[in-house]
Amino acid sequence: MMATEQQLDDLSQRIATALQGLSDANDEQREVLLAELADHLDARESVLTALLSTPAGQDPEWLQTQLRKTQQLAIEANQHLAAQRTRLGGYRKGRKQVQTYQQIEAGKG
């Protein structure tokens, strides 16, 4: 299969859409979106690698554009990752508090 710039643009758009959807997703939807996101990222990396051996891959301007797109996607992904960690941190803290109260009630605290 020959990689094209259109495939790269389509994958970049799918990644951006998945990242955008993560903000409003519930936990179940988030798992699906994260799996899709991982697949899209892997595919984008493969297409980008294949395109590096084409004339486009020799164009410094095109390379800079791809670098900026990749960095922007990484920034957005890291923002979602930080938000997810915050949500999980609150969840874990709440679970620990519940366990502490359960131990106290059971006379083990």
Backbone as XML, in Angstrom:
<?xml version="1.0"?>
<chain id="A" units="angstrom">
  <residue number="1" name="MET">
    <atom name="N" x="0.846" y="-1.180" z="0.000"/>
    <atom name="CA" x="0.000" y="0.000" z="0.000"/>
    <atom name="C" x="0.886" y="1.237" z="0.000"/>
  </residue>
  <residue number="2" name="MET">
    <atom name="N" x="0.590" y="2.167" z="-0.856"/>
    <atom name="CA" x="1.348" y="3.396" z="-0.960"/>
    <atom name="C" x="0.739" y="4.440" z="-0.029"/>
  </residue>
  <residue number="3" name="ALA">
    <atom name="N" x="1.551" y="5.004" z="0.821"/>
    <atom name="CA" x="1.082" y="6.028" z="1.743"/>
    <atom name="C" x="0.943" y="7.354" z="1.006"/>
  </residue>
  <residue number="4" name="THR">
    <atom name="N" x="-0.116" y="8.094" z="1.344"/>
    <atom name="CA" x="-0.336" y="9.390" z="0.709"/>
    <atom name="C" x="-0.488" y="10.471" z="1.770"/>
  </residue>
  <residue number="5" name="GLU">
    <atom name="N" x="-0.293" y="11.708" z="1.339"/>
    <atom name="CA" x="-0.476" y="12.832" z="2.253"/>
    <atom name="C" x="-1.932" y="12.937" z="2.692"/>
  </residue>
  <residue number="6" name="GLN">
    <atom name="N" x="-2.859" y="12.534" z="1.812"/>
    <atom name="CA" x="-4.279" y="12.555" z="2.170"/>
    <atom name="C" x="-4.554" y="11.589" z="3.327"/>
  </residue>
  <residue number="7" name="GLN">
    <atom name="N" x="-3.930" y="10.409" z="3.299"/>
    <atom name="CA" x="-4.085" y="9.456" z="4.409"/>
    <atom name="C" x="-3.569" y="10.076" z="5.706"/>
  </residue>
  <residue number="8" name="LEU">
    <atom name="N" x="-2.434" y="10.761" z="5.612"/>
    <atom name="CA" x="-1.848" y="11.394" z="6.793"/>
    <atom name="C" x="-2.783" y="12.470" z="7.340"/>
  </residue>
  <residue number="9" name="ASP">
    <atom name="N" x="-3.342" y="13.284" z="6.448"/>
    <atom name="CA" x="-4.279" y="14.325" z="6.874"/>
    <atom name="C" x="-5.534" y="13.722" z="7.495"/>
  </residue>
  <residue number="10" name="ASP">
    <atom name="N" x="-6.047" y="12.642" z="6.888"/>
    <atom name="CA" x="-7.237" y="11.975" z="7.431"/>
    <atom name="C" x="-6.964" y="11.427" z="8.832"/>
  </residue>
  <residue number="11" name="LEU">
    <atom name="N" x="-5.813" y="10.799" z="9.004"/>
    <atom name="CA" x="-5.467" y="10.252" z="10.318"/>
    <atom name="C" x="-5.291" y="11.356" z="11.347"/>
  </residue>
  <residue number="12" name="SER">
    <atom name="N" x="-4.670" y="12.448" z="10.944"/>
    <atom name="CA" x="-4.498" y="13.588" z="11.862"/>
    <atom name="C" x="-5.854" y="14.123" z="12.295"/>
  </residue>
  <residue number="13" name="GLN">
    <atom name="N" x="-6.802" y="14.191" z="11.356"/>
    <atom name="CA" x="-8.145" y="14.668" z="11.681"/>
    <atom name="C" x="-8.863" y="13.692" z="12.612"/>
  </residue>
  <residue number="14" name="ARG">
    <atom name="N" x="-8.711" y="12.396" z="12.374"/>
    <atom name="CA" x="-9.335" y="11.393" z="13.254"/>
    <atom name="C" x="-8.763" y="11.483" z="14.665"/>
  </residue>
  <residue number="15" name="ILE">
    <atom name="N" x="-7.468" y="11.715" z="14.757"/>
    <atom name="CA" x="-6.823" y="11.857" z="16.066"/>
    <atom name="C" x="-7.371" y="13.085" z="16.779"/>
  </residue>
  <residue number="16" name="ALA">
    <atom name="N" x="-7.456" y="14.205" z="16.068"/>
    <atom name="CA" x="-7.979" y="15.439" z="16.657"/>
    <atom name="C" x="-9.427" y="15.251" z="17.116"/>
  </residue>
  <residue number="17" name="THR">
    <atom name="N" x="-10.226" y="14.549" z="16.315"/>
    <atom name="CA" x="-11.621" y="14.296" z="16.679"/>
    <atom name="C" x="-11.711" y="13.411" z="17.923"/>
  </residue>
  <residue number="18" name="ALA">
    <atom name="N" x="-10.887" y="12.378" z="17.988"/>
    <atom name="CA" x="-10.884" y="11.493" z="19.162"/>
    <atom name="C" x="-10.457" y="12.267" z="20.408"/>
  </residue>
  <residue number="19" name="LEU">
    <atom name="N" x="-9.449" y="13.110" z="20.273"/>
    <atom name="CA" x="-9.001" y="13.917" z="21.413"/>
    <atom name="C" x="-10.108" y="14.859" z="21.880"/>
  </residue>
  <residue number="20" name="GLN">
    <atom name="N" x="-10.794" y="15.465" z="20.937"/>
    <atom name="CA" x="-11.881" y="16.376" z="21.268"/>
    <atom name="C" x="-13.015" y="15.616" z="21.965"/>
  </residue>
  <residue number="21" name="GLY">
    <atom name="N" x="-13.306" y="14.411" z="21.493"/>
    <atom name="CA" x="-14.375" y="13.614" z="22.085"/>
    <atom name="C" x="-14.075" y="13.148" z="23.497"/>
  </residue>
  <residue number="22" name="LEU">
    <atom name="N" x="-12.798" y="13.058" z="23.842"/>
    <atom name="CA" x="-12.418" y="12.613" z="25.186"/>
    <atom name="C" x="-12.904" y="13.565" z="26.269"/>
  </residue>
  <residue number="23" name="SER">
    <atom name="N" x="-13.007" y="14.847" z="25.957"/>
    <atom name="CA" x="-13.411" y="15.820" z="26.973"/>
    <atom name="C" x="-14.800" y="15.554" z="27.523"/>
  </residue>
  <residue number="24" name="ASP">
    <atom name="N" x="-15.711" y="15.156" z="26.653"/>
    <atom name="CA" x="-17.106" y="14.979" z="27.068"/>
    <atom name="C" x="-17.494" y="13.523" z="27.270"/>
  </residue>
  <residue number="25" name="ALA">
    <atom name="N" x="-16.537" y="12.612" z="27.113"/>
    <atom name="CA" x="-16.860" y="11.186" z="27.169"/>
    <atom name="C" x="-16.998" y="10.700" z="28.609"/>
  </residue>
  <residue number="26" name="ASN">
    <atom name="N" x="-17.895" y="9.722" z="28.789"/>
    <atom name="CA" x="-17.967" y="9.058" z="30.086"/>
    <atom name="C" x="-16.877" y="7.984" z="30.117"/>
  </residue>
  <residue number="27" name="ASP">
    <atom name="N" x="-16.745" y="7.274" z="31.223"/>
    <atom name="CA" x="-15.649" y="6.312" z="31.365"/>
    <atom name="C" x="-15.662" y="5.230" z="30.291"/>
  </residue>
  <residue number="28" name="GLU">
    <atom name="N" x="-16.846" y="4.716" z="29.962"/>
    <atom name="CA" x="-16.952" y="3.652" z="28.966"/>
    <atom name="C" x="-16.577" y="4.178" z="27.577"/>
  </residue>
  <residue number="29" name="GLN">
    <atom name="N" x="-17.099" y="5.344" z="27.226"/>
    <atom name="CA" x="-16.771" y="5.961" z="25.934"/>
    <atom name="C" x="-15.285" y="6.297" z="25.863"/>
  </residue>
  <residue number="30" name="ARG">
    <atom name="N" x="-14.736" y="6.737" z="26.980"/>
    <atom name="CA" x="-13.328" y="7.119" z="27.032"/>
    <atom name="C" x="-12.433" y="5.929" z="26.687"/>
  </residue>
  <residue number="31" name="GLU">
    <atom name="N" x="-12.785" y="4.750" z="27.180"/>
    <atom name="CA" x="-11.993" y="3.554" z="26.881"/>
    <atom name="C" x="-11.995" y="3.257" z="25.379"/>
  </residue>
  <residue number="32" name="VAL">
    <atom name="N" x="-13.152" y="3.379" z="24.758"/>
    <atom name="CA" x="-13.266" y="3.137" z="23.322"/>
    <atom name="C" x="-12.465" y="4.179" z="22.554"/>
  </residue>
  <residue number="33" name="LEU">
    <atom name="N" x="-12.612" y="5.445" z="22.938"/>
    <atom name="CA" x="-11.887" y="6.519" z="22.253"/>
    <atom name="C" x="-10.374" y="6.373" z="22.416"/>
  </residue>
  <residue number="34" name="LEU">
    <atom name="N" x="-9.933" y="5.953" z="23.583"/>
    <atom name="CA" x="-8.502" y="5.774" z="23.803"/>
    <atom name="C" x="-7.950" y="4.641" z="22.943"/>
  </residue>
  <residue number="35" name="ALA">
    <atom name="N" x="-8.728" y="3.579" z="22.787"/>
    <atom name="CA" x="-8.296" y="2.473" z="21.923"/>
    <atom name="C" x="-8.227" y="2.932" z="20.469"/>
  </residue>
  <residue number="36" name="GLU">
    <atom name="N" x="-9.246" y="3.670" z="20.034"/>
    <atom name="CA" x="-9.234" y="4.210" z="18.667"/>
    <atom name="C" x="-8.060" y="5.162" z="18.484"/>
  </residue>
  <residue number="37" name="LEU">
    <atom name="N" x="-7.824" y="5.990" z="19.478"/>
    <atom name="CA" x="-6.733" y="6.959" z="19.417"/>
    <atom name="C" x="-5.390" y="6.256" z="19.258"/>
  </residue>
  <residue number="38" name="ALA">
    <atom name="N" x="-5.178" y="5.202" z="20.005"/>
    <atom name="CA" x="-3.923" y="4.454" z="19.912"/>
    <atom name="C" x="-3.751" y="3.863" z="18.510"/>
  </residue>
  <residue number="39" name="ASP">
    <atom name="N" x="-4.848" y="3.322" z="17.952"/>
    <atom name="CA" x="-4.787" y="2.764" z="16.589"/>
    <atom name="C" x="-4.464" y="3.848" z="15.568"/>
  </residue>
  <residue number="40" name="HIS">
    <atom name="N" x="-5.125" y="5.009" z="15.694"/>
    <atom name="CA" x="-4.886" y="6.113" z="14.760"/>
    <atom name="C" x="-3.447" y="6.636" z="14.869"/>
  </residue>
  <residue number="41" name="LEU">
    <atom name="N" x="-2.940" y="6.709" z="16.093"/>
    <atom name="CA" x="-1.567" y="7.191" z="16.280"/>
    <atom name="C" x="-0.563" y="6.233" z="15.645"/>
  </residue>
  <residue number="42" name="ASP">
    <atom name="N" x="-0.784" y="4.937" z="15.836"/>
    <atom name="CA" x="0.106" y="3.943" z="15.224"/>
    <atom name="C" x="0.057" y="4.039" z="13.697"/>
  </residue>
  <residue number="43" name="ALA">
    <atom name="N" x="-1.150" y="4.178" z="13.157"/>
    <atom name="CA" x="-1.306" y="4.277" z="11.702"/>
    <atom name="C" x="-0.661" y="5.557" z="11.182"/>
  </residue>
  <residue number="44" name="ARG">
    <atom name="N" x="-0.827" y="6.666" z="11.915"/>
    <atom name="CA" x="-0.227" y="7.933" z="11.483"/>
    <atom name="C" x="1.292" y="7.825" z="11.469"/>
  </residue>
  <residue number="45" name="GLU">
    <atom name="N" x="1.832" y="7.192" z="12.479"/>
    <atom name="CA" x="3.285" y="7.017" z="12.526"/>
    <atom name="C" x="3.777" y="6.204" z="11.328"/>
  </residue>
  <residue number="46" name="SER">
    <atom name="N" x="3.066" y="5.141" z="10.989"/>
    <atom name="CA" x="3.450" y="4.303" z="9.837"/>
    <atom name="C" x="3.379" y="5.080" z="8.531"/>
  </residue>
  <residue number="47" name="VAL">
    <atom name="N" x="2.285" y="5.836" z="8.346"/>
    <atom name="CA" x="2.121" y="6.618" z="7.116"/>
    <atom name="C" x="3.196" y="7.702" z="7.040"/>
  </residue>
  <residue number="48" name="LEU">
    <atom name="N" x="3.448" y="8.366" z="8.150"/>
    <atom name="CA" x="4.467" y="9.421" z="8.178"/>
    <atom name="C" x="5.842" y="8.846" z="7.853"/>
  </residue>
  <residue number="49" name="THR">
    <atom name="N" x="6.151" y="7.703" z="8.428"/>
    <atom name="CA" x="7.431" y="7.042" z="8.144"/>
    <atom name="C" x="7.544" y="6.701" z="6.665"/>
  </residue>
  <residue number="50" name="ALA">
    <atom name="N" x="6.462" y="6.181" z="6.070"/>
    <atom name="CA" x="6.476" y="5.832" z="4.651"/>
    <atom name="C" x="6.642" y="7.086" z="3.785"/>
  </residue>
  <residue number="51" name="LEU">
    <atom name="N" x="6.025" y="8.179" z="4.201"/>
    <atom name="CA" x="6.108" y="9.410" z="3.416"/>
    <atom name="C" x="7.487" y="10.058" z="3.472"/>
  </residue>
  <residue number="52" name="LEU">
    <atom name="N" x="8.272" y="9.724" z="4.459"/>
    <atom name="CA" x="9.611" y="10.300" z="4.558"/>
    <atom name="C" x="10.505" y="9.883" z="3.391"/>
  </residue>
  <residue number="53" name="SER">
    <atom name="N" x="10.189" y="8.764" z="2.755"/>
    <atom name="CA" x="10.994" y="8.294" z="1.622"/>
    <atom name="C" x="10.452" y="8.810" z="0.280"/>
  </residue>
  <residue number="54" name="THR">
    <atom name="N" x="9.462" y="9.682" z="0.322"/>
    <atom name="CA" x="8.906" y="10.271" z="-0.901"/>
    <atom name="C" x="9.478" y="11.674" z="-1.083"/>
  </residue>
  <residue number="55" name="PRO">
    <atom name="N" x="9.219" y="12.292" z="-2.216"/>
    <atom name="CA" x="9.684" y="13.679" z="-2.406"/>
    <atom name="C" x="9.168" y="14.638" z="-1.331"/>
  </residue>
  <residue number="56" name="ALA">
    <atom name="N" x="7.950" y="14.398" z="-0.846"/>
    <atom name="CA" x="7.415" y="15.264" z="0.215"/>
    <atom name="C" x="8.296" y="15.189" z="1.460"/>
  </residue>
  <residue number="57" name="GLY">
    <atom name="N" x="8.817" y="14.014" z="1.749"/>
    <atom name="CA" x="9.677" y="13.826" z="2.915"/>
    <atom name="C" x="11.013" y="14.526" z="2.808"/>
  </residue>
  <residue number="58" name="GLN">
    <atom name="N" x="11.356" y="14.988" z="1.619"/>
    <atom name="CA" x="12.606" y="15.716" z="1.406"/>
    <atom name="C" x="12.387" y="17.225" z="1.447"/>
  </residue>
  <residue number="59" name="ASP">
    <atom name="N" x="11.133" y="17.648" z="1.537"/>
    <atom name="CA" x="10.795" y="19.073" z="1.553"/>
    <atom name="C" x="10.836" y="19.595" z="2.991"/>
  </residue>
  <residue number="60" name="PRO">
    <atom name="N" x="11.779" y="20.496" z="3.301"/>
    <atom name="CA" x="11.907" y="21.008" z="4.670"/>
    <atom name="C" x="10.633" y="21.683" z="5.183"/>
  </residue>
  <residue number="61" name="GLU">
    <atom name="N" x="9.915" y="22.372" z="4.310"/>
    <atom name="CA" x="8.686" y="23.043" z="4.735"/>
    <atom name="C" x="7.623" y="22.016" z="5.140"/>
  </residue>
  <residue number="62" name="TRP">
    <atom name="N" x="7.488" y="20.961" z="4.348"/>
    <atom name="CA" x="6.524" y="19.902" z="4.659"/>
    <atom name="C" x="6.894" y="19.231" z="5.976"/>
  </residue>
  <residue number="63" name="LEU">
    <atom name="N" x="8.190" y="18.975" z="6.167"/>
    <atom name="CA" x="8.655" y="18.352" z="7.411"/>
    <atom name="C" x="8.339" y="19.237" z="8.615"/>
  </residue>
  <residue number="64" name="GLN">
    <atom name="N" x="8.538" y="20.553" z="8.477"/>
    <atom name="CA" x="8.222" y="21.477" z="9.574"/>
    <atom name="C" x="6.723" y="21.457" z="9.891"/>
  </residue>
  <residue number="65" name="THR">
    <atom name="N" x="5.909" y="21.425" z="8.836"/>
    <atom name="CA" x="4.456" y="21.378" z="9.023"/>
    <atom name="C" x="4.059" y="20.106" z="9.776"/>
  </residue>
  <residue number="66" name="GLN">
    <atom name="N" x="4.629" y="18.982" z="9.388"/>
    <atom name="CA" x="4.317" y="17.719" z="10.055"/>
    <atom name="C" x="4.794" y="17.721" z="11.497"/>
  </residue>
  <residue number="67" name="LEU">
    <atom name="N" x="5.943" y="18.324" z="11.742"/>
    <atom name="CA" x="6.461" y="18.432" z="13.104"/>
    <atom name="C" x="5.513" y="19.262" z="13.964"/>
  </residue>
  <residue number="68" name="ARG">
    <atom name="N" x="5.042" y="20.382" z="13.433"/>
    <atom name="CA" x="4.099" y="21.227" z="14.190"/>
    <atom name="C" x="2.801" y="20.485" z="14.482"/>
  </residue>
  <residue number="69" name="LYS">
    <atom name="N" x="2.276" y="19.763" z="13.477"/>
    <atom name="CA" x="1.040" y="18.989" z="13.679"/>
    <atom name="C" x="1.245" y="17.931" z="14.758"/>
  </residue>
  <residue number="70" name="THR">
    <atom name="N" x="2.364" y="17.238" z="14.682"/>
    <atom name="CA" x="2.654" y="16.187" z="15.654"/>
    <atom name="C" x="2.787" y="16.778" z="17.056"/>
  </residue>
  <residue number="71" name="GLN">
    <atom name="N" x="3.463" y="17.903" z="17.168"/>
    <atom name="CA" x="3.630" y="18.545" z="18.474"/>
    <atom name="C" x="2.290" y="19.018" z="19.020"/>
  </residue>
  <residue number="72" name="GLN">
    <atom name="N" x="1.430" y="19.575" z="18.164"/>
    <atom name="CA" x="0.113" y="20.034" z="18.612"/>
    <atom name="C" x="-0.729" y="18.861" z="19.102"/>
  </residue>
  <residue number="73" name="LEU">
    <atom name="N" x="-0.697" y="17.761" z="18.364"/>
    <atom name="CA" x="-1.441" y="16.568" z="18.792"/>
    <atom name="C" x="-0.892" y="16.049" z="20.118"/>
  </residue>
  <residue number="74" name="ALA">
    <atom name="N" x="0.417" y="16.093" z="20.298"/>
    <atom name="CA" x="1.036" y="15.636" z="21.549"/>
    <atom name="C" x="0.609" y="16.528" z="22.712"/>
  </residue>
  <residue number="75" name="ILE">
    <atom name="N" x="0.552" y="17.834" z="22.491"/>
    <atom name="CA" x="0.122" y="18.762" z="23.540"/>
    <atom name="C" x="-1.310" y="18.449" z="23.962"/>
  </residue>
  <residue number="76" name="GLU">
    <atom name="N" x="-2.198" y="18.286" z="22.982"/>
    <atom name="CA" x="-3.595" y="17.965" z="23.293"/>
    <atom name="C" x="-3.707" y="16.631" z="24.026"/>
  </residue>
  <residue number="77" name="ALA">
    <atom name="N" x="-2.968" y="15.642" z="23.579"/>
    <atom name="CA" x="-3.013" y="14.323" z="24.221"/>
    <atom name="C" x="-2.514" y="14.411" z="25.656"/>
  </residue>
  <residue number="78" name="ASN">
    <atom name="N" x="-1.462" y="15.170" z="25.890"/>
    <atom name="CA" x="-0.939" y="15.321" z="27.254"/>
    <atom name="C" x="-1.912" y="16.060" z="28.153"/>
  </residue>
  <residue number="79" name="GLN">
    <atom name="N" x="-2.657" y="17.014" z="27.602"/>
    <atom name="CA" x="-3.678" y="17.703" z="28.396"/>
    <atom name="C" x="-4.765" y="16.723" z="28.836"/>
  </residue>
  <residue number="80" name="HIS">
    <atom name="N" x="-5.185" y="15.865" z="27.930"/>
    <atom name="CA" x="-6.204" y="14.863" z="28.271"/>
    <atom name="C" x="-5.653" y="13.850" z="29.263"/>
  </residue>
  <residue number="81" name="LEU">
    <atom name="N" x="-4.405" y="13.488" z="29.103"/>
    <atom name="CA" x="-3.772" y="12.558" z="30.030"/>
    <atom name="C" x="-3.718" y="13.151" z="31.437"/>
  </residue>
  <residue number="82" name="ALA">
    <atom name="N" x="-3.355" y="14.423" z="31.532"/>
    <atom name="CA" x="-3.307" y="15.090" z="32.838"/>
    <atom name="C" x="-4.695" y="15.159" z="33.466"/>
  </residue>
  <residue number="83" name="ALA">
    <atom name="N" x="-5.702" y="15.463" z="32.661"/>
    <atom name="CA" x="-7.075" y="15.516" z="33.171"/>
    <atom name="C" x="-7.523" y="14.136" z="33.637"/>
  </residue>
  <residue number="84" name="GLN">
    <atom name="N" x="-7.168" y="13.098" z="32.899"/>
    <atom name="CA" x="-7.524" y="11.727" z="33.282"/>
    <atom name="C" x="-6.848" y="11.352" z="34.595"/>
  </residue>
  <residue number="85" name="ARG">
    <atom name="N" x="-5.587" y="11.720" z="34.735"/>
    <atom name="CA" x="-4.876" y="11.431" z="35.989"/>
    <atom name="C" x="-5.531" y="12.136" z="37.160"/>
  </residue>
  <residue number="86" name="THR">
    <atom name="N" x="-5.984" y="13.372" z="36.943"/>
    <atom name="CA" x="-6.662" y="14.116" z="37.995"/>
    <atom name="C" x="-7.945" y="13.407" z="38.396"/>
  </residue>
  <residue number="87" name="ARG">
    <atom name="N" x="-8.724" y="12.975" z="37.390"/>
    <atom name="CA" x="-9.965" y="12.245" z="37.687"/>
    <atom name="C" x="-9.675" y="10.964" z="38.452"/>
  </residue>
  <residue number="88" name="LEU">
    <atom name="N" x="-8.672" y="10.219" z="38.012"/>
    <atom name="CA" x="-8.336" y="8.968" z="38.687"/>
    <atom name="C" x="-7.787" y="9.227" z="40.075"/>
  </residue>
  <residue number="89" name="GLY">
    <atom name="N" x="-7.032" y="10.297" z="40.232"/>
    <atom name="CA" x="-6.494" y="10.634" z="41.551"/>
    <atom name="C" x="-7.613" y="10.889" z="42.543"/>
  </residue>
  <residue number="90" name="GLY">
    <atom name="N" x="-8.631" y="11.627" z="42.119"/>
    <atom name="CA" x="-9.783" y="11.886" z="42.976"/>
    <atom name="C" x="-10.534" y="10.609" z="43.290"/>
  </residue>
  <residue number="91" name="TYR">
    <atom name="N" x="-10.641" y="9.738" z="42.309"/>
    <atom name="CA" x="-11.325" y="8.468" z="42.490"/>
    <atom name="C" x="-10.576" y="7.605" z="43.503"/>
  </residue>
  <residue number="92" name="ARG">
    <atom name="N" x="-9.265" y="7.524" z="43.345"/>
    <atom name="CA" x="-8.455" y="6.711" z="44.257"/>
    <atom name="C" x="-8.497" y="7.258" z="45.672"/>
  </residue>
  <residue number="93" name="LYS">
    <atom name="N" x="-8.437" y="8.569" z="45.795"/>
    <atom name="CA" x="-8.495" y="9.190" z="47.117"/>
    <atom name="C" x="-9.838" y="8.881" z="47.778"/>
  </residue>
  <residue number="94" name="GLY">
    <atom name="N" x="-10.916" y="8.968" z="47.006"/>
    <atom name="CA" x="-12.246" y="8.668" z="47.532"/>
    <atom name="C" x="-12.359" y="7.214" z="47.967"/>
  </residue>
  <residue number="95" name="ARG">
    <atom name="N" x="-11.807" y="6.305" z="47.168"/>
    <atom name="CA" x="-11.833" y="4.886" z="47.529"/>
    <atom name="C" x="-11.077" y="4.634" z="48.821"/>
  </residue>
  <residue number="96" name="LYS">
    <atom name="N" x="-9.930" y="5.290" z="48.963"/>
    <atom name="CA" x="-9.125" y="5.109" z="50.171"/>
    <atom name="C" x="-9.886" y="5.613" z="51.399"/>
  </residue>
  <residue number="97" name="GLN">
    <atom name="N" x="-10.577" y="6.738" z="51.254"/>
    <atom name="CA" x="-11.354" y="7.266" z="52.369"/>
    <atom name="C" x="-12.487" y="6.319" z="52.738"/>
  </residue>
  <residue number="98" name="VAL">
    <atom name="N" x="-13.151" y="5.759" z="51.740"/>
    <atom name="CA" x="-14.238" y="4.817" z="51.999"/>
    <atom name="C" x="-13.691" y="3.594" z="52.727"/>
  </residue>
  <residue number="99" name="GLN">
    <atom name="N" x="-12.554" y="3.067" z="52.282"/>
    <atom name="CA" x="-11.951" y="1.904" z="52.934"/>
    <atom name="C" x="-11.585" y="2.226" z="54.384"/>
  </residue>
  <residue number="100" name="THR">
    <atom name="N" x="-11.070" y="3.418" z="54.616"/>
    <atom name="CA" x="-10.712" y="3.824" z="55.982"/>
    <atom name="C" x="-11.949" y="3.828" z="56.872"/>
  </residue>
  <residue number="101" name="TYR">
    <atom name="N" x="-13.040" y="4.425" z="56.385"/>
    <atom name="CA" x="-14.269" y="4.462" z="57.171"/>
    <atom name="C" x="-14.850" y="3.061" z="57.385"/>
  </residue>
  <residue number="102" name="GLN">
    <atom name="N" x="-14.730" y="2.198" z="56.391"/>
    <atom name="CA" x="-15.221" y="0.831" z="56.547"/>
    <atom name="C" x="-14.408" y="0.095" z="57.612"/>
  </residue>
  <residue number="103" name="GLN">
    <atom name="N" x="-13.114" y="0.340" z="57.644"/>
    <atom name="CA" x="-12.270" y="-0.302" z="58.667"/>
    <atom name="C" x="-12.625" y="0.217" z="60.054"/>
  </residue>
  <residue number="104" name="ILE">
    <atom name="N" x="-12.888" y="1.509" z="60.160"/>
    <atom name="CA" x="-13.267" y="2.085" z="61.446"/>
    <atom name="C" x="-14.572" y="1.476" z="61.925"/>
  </residue>
  <residue number="105" name="GLU">
    <atom name="N" x="-15.554" y="1.361" z="61.034"/>
    <atom name="CA" x="-16.836" y="0.800" z="61.387"/>
    <atom name="C" x="-16.710" y="-0.668" z="61.786"/>
  </residue>
  <residue number="106" name="ALA">
    <atom name="N" x="-15.790" y="-1.365" z="61.163"/>
    <atom name="CA" x="-15.600" y="-2.789" z="61.474"/>
    <atom name="C" x="-14.756" y="-2.971" z="62.731"/>
  </residue>
  <residue number="107" name="GLY">
    <atom name="N" x="-14.294" y="-1.871" z="63.317"/>
    <atom name="CA" x="-13.492" y="-1.962" z="64.544"/>
    <atom name="C" x="-12.037" y="-2.270" z="64.283"/>
  </residue>
  <residue number="108" name="LYS">
    <atom name="N" x="-11.577" y="-2.111" z="63.034"/>
    <atom name="CA" x="-10.212" y="-2.428" z="62.714"/>
    <atom name="C" x="-9.353" y="-1.167" z="62.585"/>
  </residue>
  <residue number="109" name="GLY">
    <atom name="N" x="-9.948" y="-0.001" z="62.730"/>
    <atom name="CA" x="-9.225" y="1.230" z="62.465"/>
    <atom name="C" x="-8.569" y="1.766" z="63.610"/>
  </residue>
</chain>
